[in-house]
Amino acid sequence: MAGVIQTTVRRSMPAALLLRVRHRSPGLANGLVGGALAAGLGLAAFTVLVMLLWVSSPYPDSGPGGALHVAAALWLLAHGAELVRVDTLSGAPAPMGVPPLLLAVVPVWLLHRAARDTAEGGARDNAPLMPGRTAWAGVVLGYLAVAAPAALYAAGGALRPSWAWTALCVPLIALVAAGTGVWTAYGRPSGPLEQVLGAVLPRGARHLVLGPDGRPGVAARAAAAGATVLVAGGAVLLTVSLGWHLGETRRTFGRLTEGWSGWLAVLLLCVTLLPNAAVWAAAYALGPGFLLGAGVAVTPLGARAAPLLPPFPLMAAVPDPGAGTALHGTVVALPLTAGVVVGWFVGRGSVTGGGRFGVWTTGRTAGAAAFAAGLCGVLMALLAGLAGGPLGTAALARFGPVWWQVGLATAVWLGLTAAATALTVRAWRLRRSYRRGEGRADRVVAPRRRPALPHPPQRERLPRGTWFKRKPGRSAPAPAPVAADEPYLLLDDDGDDDRAHGAPDGLRDFRDLRDGTDPFGLRPRPEPLDDLPTASPPAAPGDTEPRPPA
């Protein structure tokens, strides 16, 4: 044995593991490439934008290396990560955590497209899709593999990412955006969403939310429509306020910078912050308003004087300090309009969204409206939390709306208005259906899982079958039960002969009827005893001819 030479080359553990992953998960490599490509395209877009501004600036304060550091930091800021500025006048680091919502569209859209294309895998028509978990994990891992070096590179610049926020926001955005992409590739099924809601919601509220009559889908569409109306209405309020303070808006451009390159940079910054300002205006119309520093609130009831802030064009739209007037109170028309829109969606769905379940009751309609208002409150709270943040320390520690106040105000405003509107729309659509002659709509009744079979005639049934009852046609049927007084009666079964000779089923059924048996397997009712022939009297001695029966 000492002279035996080992000729088999064993693979190392990493090589064998990579080979196993490649063979068992053919789509994982495509997901890794797609996620890395999405991160690279996002970084390239931010780099091109920052480099163009750096080249056009007449007085750049750093070289190309500093511009690249700023581009990487802005890419992380677009994910919601908070940045820290270290080169301040006081020497203390100052946080900057107001992410421009328009910039967040770039990484979210790239991640969504990468996950969707990876899950589809070039499949067309009825070709099978790639496993959803494989595509999702591959895109997320590939994206984070590029985001980690980018964060390390940005840490060497003037704007450094906060590691806690970076470790939380970047993977969260990647998971959510990639998950929606895979979900879209599979046709947006409702099963995963219902499973998540079933695990999160308490047991007593599951039947109100996850009803089989289409309430989750109707409520989700109504909530999305309500949030869209609120944000769009906020953009209208912002435009009106900027037009009202047009002179102040124009003067701020001259105070900030000089030359067309500086004006272009300020204009681009204002454009990227327009969604943030629209959310601020929506929060103002809802009632809680927004903060311009620690303890400085701006609401329709009044606005306090803000501390000395740098001039900025969008800040010119802030109402003047002082008590609110009747003109400021007209902004309540926005949440009322959003509530009417939510109620209209729910009311229409209460009549047509039930499908085979019929029309919703008034209680279900009001509950769906309340659920839609709650979902809209969650959406607005999320947008309010993303639209604000700190711009420094002390007085600049908080800018923007308070997320929980905005969510609560949205749920209250829209809950009251949407419920009344939904019931009104439901009654109006039902009245129209009555006039058309469609008949009175029934209430929501759960459909029967199995259609009711017609009852056979009242006959004596055979005993119940056993668990291992043989299927008819493969073996001879069980013999009919015999009476107690005929224990040795043998009957011939012609069924096997008919089947062997290929007799049609109708002929066999006819023969069964002729022989007195039932083709449905039921035992025939016994004939009455009066119809039986009576026994003949005994013959007399010597009488050889049979006598007729008496």
C-alpha positions in Angstrom: 0.0 0.0 0.0 3.0 2.3 0.5 3.6 2.3 -3.3 0.1 3.3 -4.3 0.0 6.7 -6.0 -3.2 8.8 -5.8 -4.2 9.7 -9.3 -7.6 11.3 -8.5 -7.4 15.1 -8.2 -9.8 16.3 -5.6 -11.3 19.7 -6.0 -10.9 22.2 -3.2 -13.9 23.2 -1.1 -14.4 26.7 -2.7 -14.2 25.3 -6.2 -16.6 22.5 -5.5 -19.0 24.9 -3.9 -18.9 27.3 -6.8 -19.4 24.4 -9.2 -22.4 23.1 -7.3 -24.0 26.6 -7.2 -23.4 27.0 -10.9 -25.1 23.7 -11.8 -28.0 23.9 -9.3 -28.8 27.6 -9.7 -28.3 28.5 -13.4 -30.0 31.9 -12.8 -27.9 33.0 -9.9 -25.1 34.2 -12.1 -27.5 36.2 -14.3 -28.9 37.8 -11.1 -25.5 38.7 -9.9 -24.6 40.3 -13.2 -27.9 42.1 -13.4 -27.6 43.5 -9.9 -24.0 44.7 -10.4 -25.0 46.2 -13.7 -27.9 48.1 -12.1 -25.5 49.5 -9.4 -22.9 50.4 -12.0 -25.4 52.3 -14.2 -26.7 54.3 -11.2 -23.2 55.2 -10.2 -22.3 56.2 -13.8 -25.4 58.4 -14.1 -24.6 60.3 -10.9 -20.9 60.5 -11.9 -21.7 62.0 -15.3 -24.0 64.6 -13.7 -21.5 65.7 -11.0 -18.6 65.8 -13.5 -20.6 68.0 -15.9 -21.3 70.5 -13.0 -17.7 70.3 -11.9 -16.4 71.0 -15.4 -18.8 73.9 -16.0 -18.1 75.5 -12.6 -15.8 78.6 -12.9 -14.4 78.1 -9.3 -14.1 74.4 -8.5 -13.0 73.9 -4.9 -11.6 70.4 -5.5 -10.1 68.2 -8.2 -11.7 65.4 -10.1 -11.2 63.1 -7.1 -13.3 65.2 -4.9 -16.1 65.3 -7.6 -16.0 61.5 -7.8 -16.3 61.3 -4.0 -19.3 63.6 -4.1 -20.9 61.5 -6.8 -20.6 58.3 -4.7 -22.0 60.1 -1.7 -25.0 61.5 -3.7 -25.7 57.9 -5.0 -25.9 56.7 -1.4 -28.0 59.7 -0.4 -30.5 58.7 -3.1 -31.0 55.4 -1.2 -32.0 57.3 1.9 -28.6 57.1 3.7 -27.7 60.0 5.8 -24.4 61.9 5.0 -22.1 63.7 7.4 -20.2 66.9 6.4 -16.9 67.2 8.2 -15.5 70.5 6.8 -17.8 72.8 8.7 -16.8 76.3 10.1 -17.3 75.1 13.7 -15.3 71.9 13.1 -18.1 69.7 14.4 -19.5 67.2 11.9 -23.0 68.2 10.6 -25.5 65.6 9.3 -27.3 66.1 6.0 -30.3 63.7 5.7 -32.8 65.2 3.3 -32.6 62.9 0.3 -34.0 64.3 -3.0 -36.9 62.0 -3.9 -36.4 62.5 -7.6 -32.9 61.1 -7.3 -34.3 58.0 -5.6 -36.2 57.1 -8.7 -32.9 56.2 -10.5 -31.7 53.3 -8.2 -35.2 52.0 -7.6 -36.1 51.9 -11.3 -32.8 50.2 -12.2 -33.2 47.6 -9.5 -36.8 46.9 -10.5 -35.8 46.4 -14.2 -32.9 44.2 -13.4 -34.9 41.9 -11.2 -37.8 41.7 -13.7 -35.5 40.9 -16.6 -33.6 38.4 -14.6 -36.7 36.6 -13.5 -38.0 36.5 -17.0 -34.7 35.3 -18.3 -35.6 36.1 -21.9 -38.6 33.8 -21.7 -41.4 34.3 -24.2 -44.9 33.1 -24.5 -45.4 30.0 -22.2 -41.7 29.4 -21.4 -41.0 28.8 -17.7 -39.7 31.7 -15.6 -36.6 31.6 -13.5 -37.2 30.7 -9.8 -38.2 33.9 -8.0 -36.0 33.4 -5.0 -33.0 32.8 -7.1 -33.5 35.9 -9.2 -34.2 38.0 -6.2 -31.2 36.8 -4.2 -28.9 37.2 -7.2 -29.9 40.8 -8.0 -29.6 41.9 -4.3 -26.3 40.2 -3.8 -24.9 41.7 -7.0 -26.1 45.1 -6.2 -24.7 45.1 -2.6 -21.4 43.8 -4.0 -21.0 47.1 -5.8 -22.5 49.3 -3.1 -20.1 48.2 -0.4 -16.9 49.4 -2.3 -18.8 52.6 -3.3 -19.5 53.3 0.4 -15.9 52.7 1.3 -14.8 55.1 -1.4 -17.2 57.8 -0.4 -16.0 57.7 3.1 -12.8 59.4 2.0 -14.5 62.6 0.8 -15.9 65.7 2.4 -19.4 64.1 2.5 -19.1 60.9 4.3 -21.9 58.3 4.6 -23.3 57.4 8.0 -22.5 53.7 8.4 -25.6 53.0 10.4 -28.0 54.5 7.9 -26.0 53.1 4.9 -26.2 49.5 6.4 -30.0 50.0 6.9 -31.2 51.9 3.8 -29.2 50.5 0.9 -30.0 46.8 1.5 -33.6 47.7 2.3 -34.1 49.6 -1.0 -32.4 46.7 -2.8 -34.7 44.1 -1.2 -37.9 46.0 -1.8 -37.2 47.2 -5.4 -35.9 43.7 -6.5 -38.8 42.0 -4.9 -41.3 44.2 -6.8 -39.4 43.4 -10.0 -39.7 39.7 -9.5 -43.3 40.1 -8.4 -44.0 42.0 -11.7 -42.4 39.3 -13.7 -44.7 36.7 -12.2 -47.8 38.7 -13.1 -48.3 40.4 -9.7 -49.9 37.5 -7.9 -51.8 38.3 -4.7 -50.7 35.2 -2.8 -47.3 36.5 -1.5 -49.0 39.8 -0.4 -51.8 38.0 1.4 -49.3 35.7 3.2 -47.3 38.7 4.4 -50.5 40.5 5.6 -51.8 37.3 7.2 -48.5 37.0 9.2 -48.5 40.7 10.3 -52.2 41.4 11.0 -53.8 40.2 14.2 -56.2 37.3 13.9 -59.3 39.3 14.6 -58.6 41.7 11.7 -57.6 39.2 9.0 -61.1 38.5 7.8 -61.7 42.3 7.4 -58.6 42.8 5.3 -58.1 39.5 3.5 -61.7 38.9 2.4 -62.2 36.7 -0.7 -64.5 39.3 -2.3 -61.7 41.5 -3.7 -61.5 44.0 -0.8 -57.6 44.1 -0.6 -57.2 45.0 -4.3 -59.9 47.6 -4.2 -58.5 49.2 -1.0 -55.0 49.2 -2.4 -56.0 50.9 -5.6 -58.1 53.5 -3.6 -55.2 54.2 -1.3 -52.8 54.7 -4.2 -55.3 57.1 -5.9 -55.7 59.0 -2.6 -51.9 59.4 -2.1 -51.6 60.5 -5.8 -54.3 63.2 -5.3 -52.6 64.5 -2.1 -49.1 64.7 -3.7 -50.5 66.2 -6.9 -52.5 68.7 -4.9 -49.4 69.6 -2.9 -47.6 70.3 -6.2 -50.4 72.6 -7.2 -50.3 74.4 -3.9 -46.5 74.8 -4.3 -46.9 76.2 -7.7 -49.5 78.7 -6.6 -47.3 79.8 -3.7 -44.2 80.2 -5.8 -46.2 82.3 -8.3 -47.5 84.4 -5.4 -43.9 85.0 -4.2 -42.4 85.2 -7.7 -40.3 88.3 -6.9 -38.6 86.7 -3.9 -38.1 83.5 -5.8 -36.2 85.3 -8.6 -34.0 87.3 -6.1 -32.8 84.1 -4.4 -31.1 83.0 -7.5 -28.9 86.0 -7.6 -28.0 85.7 -3.9 -26.8 82.1 -4.2 -24.5 82.2 -7.2 -23.4 84.1 -10.3 -23.2 82.9 -13.9 -25.2 80.5 -15.9 -23.4 77.4 -14.6 -24.3 78.3 -11.0 -27.9 79.1 -11.9 -28.1 75.8 -13.7 -26.8 73.9 -10.7 -29.3 75.6 -8.4 -32.1 74.9 -10.9 -31.2 71.2 -11.0 -31.2 71.1 -7.3 -34.6 72.7 -7.1 -35.9 70.2 -9.7 -34.7 67.2 -7.7 -36.3 68.6 -4.5 -39.7 69.3 -6.1 -41.2 66.0 -5.0 -40.0 66.8 -1.4 -41.7 70.2 -1.6 -44.9 68.7 -2.9 -45.0 66.3 0.1 -44.4 69.3 2.4 -47.3 71.2 0.9 -49.5 68.1 1.2 -48.6 67.9 4.9 -49.4 71.6 5.2 -52.9 71.0 3.7 -53.5 68.0 6.0 -53.0 70.1 9.1 -49.7 69.0 10.8 -47.6 71.1 8.4 -43.8 70.9 8.5 -40.9 72.1 10.5 -38.2 74.6 9.5 -36.0 73.8 12.4 -36.3 72.5 15.9 -39.7 73.8 17.3 -40.5 76.0 14.3 -43.8 74.7 12.9 -45.6 76.0 9.8 -49.4 75.1 9.8 -52.5 76.5 8.3 -53.4 77.9 11.7 -50.2 80.0 11.9 -46.5 80.0 11.2 -43.6 81.0 13.5 -40.6 83.0 12.4 -37.9 80.6 11.2 -34.2 81.1 12.2 -31.8 82.7 9.8 -31.8 80.3 6.8 -29.8 80.5 3.6 -31.8 81.9 0.7 -33.2 79.1 -1.5 -35.9 79.4 -4.3 -38.2 76.8 -2.9 -38.1 78.4 0.6 -39.8 81.4 -0.9 -43.1 79.4 -1.0 -43.3 79.2 2.8 -46.2 81.3 4.2 -45.3 84.5 6.0 -45.1 84.4 9.8 -48.2 85.1 11.7 -51.7 83.7 12.3 -53.5 81.9 9.6 -56.2 83.5 7.6 -59.3 82.3 5.7 -57.1 82.0 2.6 -54.8 79.6 4.4 -57.8 77.6 5.5 -59.0 76.9 2.0 -56.2 74.2 1.7 -58.6 71.8 3.5 -60.2 71.2 0.2 -57.3 69.0 -0.7 -57.8 66.2 1.9 -61.6 66.4 1.3 -61.0 65.8 -2.4 -58.7 63.0 -1.7 -61.3 61.4 0.6 -63.9 61.7 -2.1 -61.6 60.0 -4.6 -60.9 57.1 -2.2 -64.6 56.7 -1.5 -65.5 56.7 -5.1 -63.0 53.9 -5.8 -64.3 51.8 -2.9 -68.0 52.5 -3.7 -67.5 51.4 -7.3 -65.6 48.3 -6.2 -68.4 47.4 -3.7 -70.7 46.8 -6.6 -68.4 45.5 -9.3 -65.4 44.3 -7.3 -67.1 41.4 -5.6 -67.5 39.4 -8.8 -69.2 36.1 -8.1 -69.6 37.1 -4.4 -72.2 39.8 -5.3 -72.6 43.2 -3.8 -70.9 44.2 -0.6 -73.0 45.0 2.4 -72.9 48.5 3.9 -70.7 47.3 6.7 -68.2 45.8 4.4 -68.2 48.9 2.2 -67.5 51.2 5.2 -64.8 48.8 6.5 -63.1 48.8 3.1 -63.1 52.6 3.0 -61.6 52.7 6.5 -58.9 50.2 5.4 -58.1 52.2 2.3 -57.8 55.4 4.4 -55.4 53.5 6.7 -53.3 52.3 3.8 -53.2 55.9 2.4 -52.0 57.1 5.8 -49.2 54.6 5.7 -48.1 55.7 2.3 -48.1 59.4 3.2 -46.3 58.7 6.5 -43.6 56.9 4.4 -43.3 59.8 2.0 -43.2 62.3 4.8 -40.4 60.4 6.5 -38.4 60.3 3.3 -39.0 63.9 2.4 -37.5 65.4 5.5 -34.5 65.0 7.7 -31.7 67.0 9.4 -29.6 69.7 7.7 -27.3 70.3 10.6 -27.2 70.4 14.4 -29.1 72.4 17.1 -31.7 74.5 15.3 -31.2 72.7 11.9 -31.7 69.3 13.4 -35.1 68.7 11.9 -36.6 69.8 8.6 -39.8 68.7 6.9 -43.0 67.1 8.1 -43.3 64.7 11.1 -44.2 61.3 9.6 -46.5 60.0 12.3 -48.5 63.2 12.4 -49.0 63.2 8.7 -50.0 59.5 8.6 -52.6 60.0 11.5 -54.0 63.1 9.9 -54.4 61.4 6.5 -56.2 58.4 8.1 -58.6 60.7 10.0 -59.4 63.0 7.1 -59.8 60.3 4.5 -61.5 57.8 6.8 -64.5 60.1 7.5 -64.9 61.4 4.0 -64.2 58.1 2.2 -66.8 56.1 4.2 -69.6 58.6 3.5 -68.7 58.8 -0.2 -68.4 55.1 -0.6 -71.8 54.4 0.8 -73.3 57.2 -1.4 -71.7 55.8 -4.5 -72.8 52.3 -3.7 -76.4 53.4 -3.2 -76.3 55.4 -6.4 -74.9 52.6 -8.5 -77.4 50.1 -7.1 -80.2 52.4 -7.9 -79.1 52.7 -11.5 -78.9 48.9 -11.7 -82.5 48.7 -10.5 -83.7 51.1 -13.1 -82.0 49.1 -15.8 -84.0 46.1 -14.8 -81.1 44.0 -13.6 -83.0 43.0 -10.4 -82.2 43.5 -6.8 -78.6 42.6 -6.1 -78.1 40.0 -3.5 -75.9 40.3 -0.4 -72.5 38.8 -0.2 -72.9 35.1 0.2 -70.0 32.7 0.1 -70.4 30.3 -2.9 -70.9 26.6 -2.3 -67.7 24.7 -2.9 -69.5 21.7 -4.4 -72.7 21.7 -6.4 -75.7 20.0 -4.7 -76.5 16.7 -6.4 -80.2 15.7 -7.0 -81.4 13.2 -4.4 -82.2 9.7 -5.9 -85.6 8.2 -5.3 -86.5 6.9 -1.9 -85.1 3.4 -2.1 -83.1 1.2 0.3 -79.4 2.0 -0.2 -76.6 -0.4 -0.2 -74.2 -0.5 2.8 -71.4 2.1 2.8 -68.3 1.3 0.9 -65.0 0.6 2.5 -61.8 2.8 2.3 -60.3 0.5 -0.3 -63.3 0.0 -2.5 -62.3 -1.0 -6.0 -63.2 1.1 -8.9 -66.1 -0.1 -11.2 -65.1 -1.5 -14.5 -61.8 -3.1 -13.4 -63.3 -6.0 -11.4 -66.7 -7.6 -10.9 -69.1 -5.6 -8.8 -70.0 -6.8 -5.4 -72.9 -9.2 -5.3 -76.2 -7.9 -4.2 -77.2 -8.7 -0.6 -79.3 -11.8 -0.2 -82.2 -12.2 2.0 -81.9 -14.0 5.3 -84.2 -16.8 4.3 -82.2 -17.6 1.2 -78.7 -18.2 2.3 -77.8 -20.5 -0.6 -79.3 -18.6 -3.5 -76.9 -18.3 -6.4 -77.5 -15.6 -9.1 -75.7 -15.3 -12.4 -74.3 -11.9 -13.2 -74.4 -11.2 -16.9 -72.6 -7.9 -16.5 -69.2 -9.5 -17.1 -70.4 -11.2 -20.2 -71.9 -8.0 -21.6 -68.6 -6.2 -20.9 -66.6 -8.9 -22.4 -68.7 -8.9 -25.6 -68.6 -5.2 -25.8 -72.3 -4.5 -25.1 -73.1 -0.9 -25.0 -73.9 0.8 -21.7 -77.5 1.6 -22.6 -78.1 -2.0 -23.5 -76.6 -3.2 -20.2 -78.8 -0.7 -18.3 -81.8 -2.0 -20.1 -81.0 -5.5 -19.2 -80.5 -4.5 -15.6 -84.0 -3.0 -15.6 -85.4 -6.1 -17.3 -83.8 -8.3 -14.6 -85.2 -6.2 -11.8 -81.9 -4.6 -10.7 -81.1 -0.9 -10.6 -78.3 0.4 -12.8 -77.5 3.0 -10.0 -76.5 0.3 -7.6 -79.6 0.5 -5.5 -81.5 -2.5 -4.2 -85.1 -2.8 -5.5 -87.9 -2.5 -3.1 -89.3 -5.9 -2.2 -92.6 -6.8 -3.6 -95.6 -7.0 -1.1 -96.3 -10.4 0.4 -99.9 -10.3 -0.8 -98.9 -10.7 -4.4 -97.0 -14.0 -3.8 -98.7 -17.2 -5.0 -100.4 -19.1 -2.3 -99.5 -22.8 -1.7 -101.9 -25.3 -3.3 -103.8 -27.7 -0.9 -102.4 -31.1 -0.4 -103.6 -33.8 -2.9 -106.1 -36.4 -1.7 -105.1 -40.0 -1.7 -105.5 -41.6 -5.1 -105.6 -38.2 -6.9 -102.9 -38.3 -9.5 -103.6 -35.0 -11.4 -102.4 -31.8 -10.0 -105.1 -29.4 -8.9 -105.0 -25.7 -9.7 -104.2 -23.4 -6.8 -107.1 -22.2 -4.7 
